[in-house]
Amino acid sequence: MKNKLKKTIESPLFILAILLIISLIVLMPVLNMLVLGIVIAYGIRPLANKIQSKIKFSSISTIISIILVVIPLILIFTYTVLVIMDFSYSFLTINQISLDFNQDENIINSYLPSEIQSFAAAISTTINQIINDLVKMVFSYFLLFIKSLPIIMLEIFVLLFSIFYFVRDGHKIKEVLFSFIPEEREEFFFNMIIEIKTVLKSIFYGHFLTGLIIGIMGAVGFYLLGYEYALFLGILTGICQLIPIIGPWPIYTILFVSDILSGNYIRAIIVLFFGFGLSLSDMYIRPALSSKYVDIHPLILLLGFLSGPIVFGLTGFILGPLILGITYAVFKAYRNEKNRAYQKNSEKT
């Protein structure tokens, strides 16, 4: 027993396992950025390869591809945060909206029967409390965001460098992984990688790229219609498009109601028809982009989009559906292997 334990402790795999666990603990604060870097690098790599075919220098082609793809995403995220902060500031200072409904409550009560005035007062108090809580929540969030800026900058730094090295040297990972795989299991892992690539391409081209295109269409349309923060509205439209079942309808519905309340009936009708066009365009754009790849069940993506941010924060909008999609791909590869084994046994019998 002691000899077996000694051999186990002295074995290279045991030492490697211990070091991997310790390394995982060390990387835990930035692990989500590393995983996100792998995912983004996978999407950027085809662009980097095309650039490299003309430039011939892998590092330069990688940097150019990151500038073309990742830097705009970071700028869009920064712009979105600044717009939200501007909205909050305008709500509290520029428009000078009072959160106290006592005056409005007295006016309303003068038109109400005495028996329901107490009920109306309770509703007014509840609304007042809800709005105060929402404002406190928004400012608490931005206060935490400002306090965590050094950590966010560190995460962005890790993200950029992980993308760079995974794009440039990512092909070497496959060679390292296959060196640890027994020969009798190589076929399964080879098929698993094929399934994972198919699922990732389906998610990238069928969902992320579709959301990007519809978001751009929305931003251009909202700008032509004269809406403020058209780019921000386009970003929200693209994000809503990513989420299965929802789509862009919440954005143009809110704009339609806002124009109706402000008396701009012509623009309200135009934005409503424009929104219908955005929703219908998904029926043509998504199949055209993802027809070559497997179609992921909407429930998998929906669960990924909803639960991902809870686990990983904002990056969960990307990591959630991708992790569930990869799990689906591995399950599919395992099921196919079992079916092949069953067919072989049936042929022998």
C-alpha positions in Angstrom: 0.0 0.0 0.0 2.8 2.4 0.9 4.7 1.5 -2.3 1.6 2.3 -4.4 1.1 5.6 -2.6 4.8 6.4 -3.1 4.6 5.6 -6.8 1.5 7.7 -7.2 3.0 10.7 -5.4 6.2 10.4 -7.4 4.4 9.9 -10.8 4.7 12.8 -13.3 0.9 12.9 -13.7 0.3 13.5 -10.0 2.9 16.3 -9.9 1.4 17.8 -13.0 -2.2 17.6 -11.6 -1.1 19.4 -8.4 0.7 22.1 -10.4 -2.4 22.5 -12.6 -4.6 22.9 -9.6 -2.3 25.5 -8.1 -2.1 27.3 -11.4 -5.8 27.4 -11.7 -6.1 29.0 -8.2 -3.5 31.6 -9.3 -5.4 32.4 -12.5 -8.9 32.4 -10.9 -9.2 36.2 -10.7 -8.7 36.5 -14.5 -9.9 33.1 -15.6 -13.0 34.5 -17.2 -10.9 36.9 -19.3 -8.6 34.0 -20.4 -11.6 31.9 -21.5 -13.1 35.0 -23.2 -9.8 35.5 -24.9 -9.8 31.9 -26.2 -13.3 32.4 -27.6 -12.6 35.7 -29.3 -9.3 34.4 -30.6 -11.1 31.6 -32.3 -13.4 34.1 -34.0 -10.5 36.4 -35.0 -8.1 33.7 -36.2 -9.6 33.3 -39.7 -9.2 37.1 -40.3 -5.6 36.9 -38.9 -4.8 34.1 -41.3 -6.1 36.1 -44.3 -4.0 39.1 -43.3 -1.0 36.9 -42.7 -1.3 35.5 -46.2 -0.5 39.0 -47.5 1.8 40.3 -44.8 3.7 37.1 -43.9 4.4 38.2 -40.3 2.2 36.4 -37.7 2.6 39.0 -35.0 1.8 42.0 -37.2 -1.3 40.2 -38.7 -2.5 39.3 -35.2 -2.2 42.9 -34.0 -4.0 44.2 -37.1 -6.8 41.7 -36.6 -7.2 42.7 -32.9 -7.3 46.4 -33.8 -10.0 45.7 -36.4 -12.2 43.6 -34.1 -11.4 43.8 -30.4 -10.6 47.5 -30.0 -13.9 48.6 -31.5 -15.7 46.3 -29.1 -14.0 47.9 -26.1 -14.8 51.4 -27.4 -18.4 50.4 -27.9 -18.6 49.1 -24.3 -17.0 52.3 -23.0 -19.4 54.4 -25.0 -22.4 52.4 -23.6 -21.3 52.9 -20.0 -20.8 56.6 -20.6 -24.3 57.0 -22.2 -25.9 55.1 -19.3 -24.1 57.5 -16.8 -25.2 60.5 -18.9 -28.8 59.2 -18.7 -28.6 58.9 -14.9 -27.1 62.4 -14.6 -29.8 63.9 -16.9 -32.5 62.1 -14.9 -31.4 63.6 -11.6 -30.0 67.0 -12.5 -30.6 68.4 -16.0 -34.3 67.5 -16.1 -34.6 68.2 -12.3 -37.1 65.5 -11.8 -38.4 65.3 -8.3 -38.7 62.0 -6.7 -41.3 63.3 -4.2 -44.8 62.7 -5.3 -46.6 64.5 -2.5 -47.7 67.4 -4.6 -48.9 65.2 -7.4 -50.7 63.1 -4.8 -52.7 66.0 -3.5 -53.8 67.0 -7.0 -54.8 63.4 -7.7 -56.7 63.1 -4.4 -58.8 66.2 -5.2 -60.4 64.2 -8.0 -60.8 60.9 -6.2 -63.6 59.8 -3.8 -62.6 59.9 -0.2 -62.9 56.1 0.3 -60.1 55.4 -2.2 -57.8 58.3 -1.3 -55.9 56.1 1.2 -55.4 53.4 -1.4 -54.1 56.0 -3.9 -51.8 57.4 -1.2 -50.4 53.9 -0.6 -49.8 53.4 -4.3 -48.0 56.8 -4.5 -45.8 55.9 -1.6 -44.9 52.6 -3.1 -44.0 54.2 -6.5 -42.0 56.8 -4.7 -40.1 54.1 -2.8 -39.5 52.0 -6.0 -38.0 55.0 -7.9 -35.8 56.0 -5.0 -34.5 52.4 -4.7 -33.9 52.2 -8.5 -31.9 55.5 -8.4 -29.9 54.3 -5.4 -29.2 51.0 -7.2 -28.0 52.7 -10.3 -25.6 55.0 -8.4 -24.4 52.2 -6.2 -23.6 50.2 -9.4 -21.6 53.1 -10.9 -19.8 53.7 -7.6 -18.7 50.1 -7.6 -17.8 50.4 -11.2 -15.6 53.4 -10.6 -14.0 51.7 -7.6 -13.2 48.6 -9.7 -11.7 50.5 -12.6 -8.1 49.3 -11.8 -9.3 45.7 -11.8 -11.2 46.3 -15.0 -8.1 47.8 -16.7 -6.1 44.7 -15.5 -8.8 42.4 -17.0 -8.7 44.3 -20.3 -4.9 44.0 -20.3 -5.1 40.3 -19.7 -7.9 39.9 -22.4 -5.9 41.7 -25.1 -2.7 39.8 -24.5 -4.5 36.4 -24.2 -6.3 37.2 -27.5 -2.9 38.0 -29.1 -1.1 34.9 -28.0 -4.1 32.6 -28.6 -4.5 33.9 -32.1 -0.8 33.7 -33.0 0.0 30.4 -31.2 -3.4 28.8 -30.7 -2.7 26.1 -33.3 0.0 24.7 -31.0 -2.5 23.9 -28.3 -4.1 21.2 -30.4 -0.7 19.5 -30.8 0.0 19.6 -27.1 -3.5 18.2 -26.2 -3.2 15.3 -28.7 0.1 14.3 -27.3 -1.6 13.3 -24.0 -4.5 11.4 -25.7 -4.2 7.6 -26.1 -4.2 6.3 -29.6 -7.5 4.4 -29.1 -9.3 7.6 -28.1 -7.9 9.9 -30.8 -10.8 9.3 -33.1 -13.3 10.4 -30.5 -11.4 13.6 -29.6 -10.9 14.4 -33.3 -14.7 14.1 -33.9 -15.3 16.1 -30.7 -13.1 19.0 -32.0 -15.0 18.9 -35.3 -18.4 19.1 -33.5 -17.1 22.0 -31.3 -15.9 23.9 -34.3 -19.3 23.4 -36.0 -21.2 24.6 -32.9 -18.9 27.6 -32.4 -19.3 28.6 -36.1 -23.0 28.3 -35.7 -23.1 30.5 -32.7 -20.7 33.1 -34.2 -22.2 33.3 -37.6 -25.8 32.5 -36.8 -26.2 34.6 -33.6 -23.4 37.0 -32.9 -22.9 38.1 -36.5 -26.7 38.3 -36.9 -27.0 40.5 -33.8 -24.2 42.7 -35.1 -25.8 43.2 -38.5 -29.2 44.0 -37.1 -27.6 46.3 -34.5 -25.9 48.3 -37.2 -29.1 48.4 -39.2 -31.0 49.6 -36.1 -28.4 52.3 -35.4 -28.5 53.6 -38.9 -32.3 53.6 -39.0 -32.6 55.4 -35.6 -30.1 58.0 -36.7 -32.0 58.7 -39.9 -35.2 59.0 -37.9 -33.6 61.6 -35.7 -33.4 59.8 -32.4 -30.7 60.9 -29.8 -28.1 58.3 -28.9 -28.9 56.3 -32.1 -25.7 54.3 -31.7 -26.6 53.4 -28.1 -30.1 52.3 -29.3 -28.4 50.2 -32.1 -26.2 48.5 -29.4 -29.3 47.7 -27.3 -31.1 46.4 -30.5 -28.1 44.1 -31.2 -28.0 42.8 -27.7 -31.7 42.1 -27.7 -31.3 40.3 -31.0 -28.8 37.9 -29.4 -31.3 36.7 -26.9 -33.6 34.0 -28.3 -37.3 34.7 -28.4 -36.9 38.4 -27.5 -35.3 40.0 -30.6 -35.3 43.8 -31.2 -39.0 44.4 -30.5 -38.5 45.9 -26.9 -36.4 48.8 -28.3 -38.7 49.9 -31.2 -41.8 49.4 -29.1 -40.5 51.7 -26.4 -39.6 54.3 -29.0 -43.1 53.9 -30.6 -44.8 54.5 -27.2 -42.4 57.4 -26.5 -43.3 59.1 -29.8 -47.0 58.5 -29.3 -46.9 60.2 -25.8 -44.9 63.1 -27.2 -47.3 63.6 -30.1 -44.9 62.6 -32.8 -47.3 60.2 -34.5 -45.7 60.1 -37.9 -42.3 59.0 -36.6 -44.1 56.6 -34.2 -45.7 54.8 -37.2 -42.4 54.9 -39.2 -40.3 53.4 -36.3 -43.0 50.7 -35.8 -42.8 49.6 -39.4 -39.0 49.9 -39.3 -38.9 47.7 -36.2 -41.1 45.1 -37.9 -38.6 45.1 -40.7 -35.8 44.4 -38.3 -37.6 41.5 -36.7 -38.5 40.0 -40.1 -34.9 40.5 -41.4 -33.7 37.9 -38.9 -35.7 35.3 -40.8 -33.4 35.9 -43.8 -30.1 36.9 -42.3 -29.7 34.1 -39.8 -30.3 31.2 -42.2 -28.1 32.8 -44.8 -25.2 33.0 -42.3 -25.6 29.7 -40.4 -27.1 27.4 -43.0 -23.8 25.4 -43.3 -23.7 24.7 -39.6 -25.7 22.8 -37.0 -28.6 24.7 -35.6 -28.4 25.1 -31.8 -31.7 24.6 -29.9 -33.0 28.0 -28.8 -33.4 26.8 -25.2 -29.6 26.2 -24.9 -28.8 29.7 -26.0 -31.6 31.2 -23.9 -30.3 29.5 -20.7 -26.7 30.6 -21.6 -27.7 34.2 -22.1 -29.7 34.3 -18.9 -27.5 32.4 -16.6 -24.1 33.4 -18.0 -24.1 37.0 -16.7 -25.1 35.7 -13.2 -22.0 33.5 -13.1 -19.4 35.5 -15.1 -20.7 39.1 -15.1 -21.0 41.0 -18.3 -18.7 38.5 -20.1 -21.3 35.9 -19.4 -23.4 37.1 -22.3 -20.7 35.6 -24.5 -19.3 32.8 -22.3 -22.7 31.4 -21.2 -24.1 30.3 -24.5 -20.6 29.3 -25.8 -20.0 27.0 -22.8 -23.4 25.4 -23.1 -22.9 25.1 -26.9 -19.5 23.4 -26.4 -21.1 21.0 -23.9 -23.8 20.2 -26.4 -21.1 19.5 -29.0 -19.2 17.1 -26.7 -22.4 15.3 -25.9 -23.2 15.0 -29.6 -19.7 13.6 -30.3 -20.1 11.1 -27.5 -23.5 10.0 -28.7 -22.3 9.6 -32.3 -19.4 7.4 -31.0 -21.9 5.3 -29.1 -24.1 4.9 -32.1 -21.2 3.9 -34.3 -20.1 1.3 -31.7 -23.6 -0.1 -31.5 -23.8 -0.4 -35.2 -20.5 -2.2 -35.4 -21.7 -4.7 -32.7 -24.9 -5.2 -34.5 -23.1 -6.0 -37.8 -20.9 -8.5 -36.0 -23.9 -10.3 -34.5 
